[in-house]
Amino acid sequence: NAGVMQNPRHLVRRRGQEARLRCSPMKGHSHVYWYRQLPEEGLKFMVYLQKENIIDESGMPKERFSAEFPKEGPSILRIQQVVRGDSAAYFCASSPPSAGAIIEQYFGPGTRLTVT
Amino acid sequence: QKEVEQNSGPLSVPEGAIASLNCTYSDRVSQSFFWYRQYSGKSPELIMSIYSNGDKEDGRFTAQLNKASQYVSLLIRDSQPSDSATYLCAATNIYSSASKIIFGSGTRLSIRP
């Protein structure tokens, strides 16, 4: 199965610790997107990356959050000094290089972050 | 005004009937449109994408796009209990990167046996 992979699936952190979420895109996909979903709420765009480039980070909080997609290895969403409000499901999606009017994104299983 | 708006539901439909899910969007998002299905505790699953006016059919699903009225809908024929989920409408934002998708808050659909 060459779907989008995320790990860990569940992550518990105490306030003030760092959280690192990983995402490996589908085979053949070079674009990665991160979304956050709070309980009973919709998906909120955070950041769009291509290999070694951040294309759009307009949805990322200005502090404590960062993302990267290195030349080798998975994309990483990093949250420093986590607070309880960071508790959410974080989803990664990937898409192939753009070709035409529609760029379809496929989601991974998500990482559920709980901050205690 | 939200960029993508959906009725949160729940929408209750008897098994075997047609479920109709609707979504409206603002001028700021008007390129491509998507319907995702999300089961509780799971990740969104892409059902349909559409960017041309009119209907697009795939099995029991039909997506309808009307750019003049700024709405997009999803019809599910012969509804099954397994169709019970939250359906997310999404659109790309023409003022941002073409790949940035804006999601509505979702409509909960319940198919009653």
Interface residues (C-beta under 8 A of the other chain):
Chain A: H31 Y33 Y35 E41 G42 L43 K44 F45 Y48 I55 D56 S58 F91 S95 S98 A101 I102 I103 E104 Q105 Y106 F107 G108 P109 G110
Chain B: Q31 S32 F34 Y36 K42 S43 P44 E45 L46 S49 Y51 L88 A90 T92 S96 S97 A98 S99 K100 I101 I102 F103 G104 S105 G106
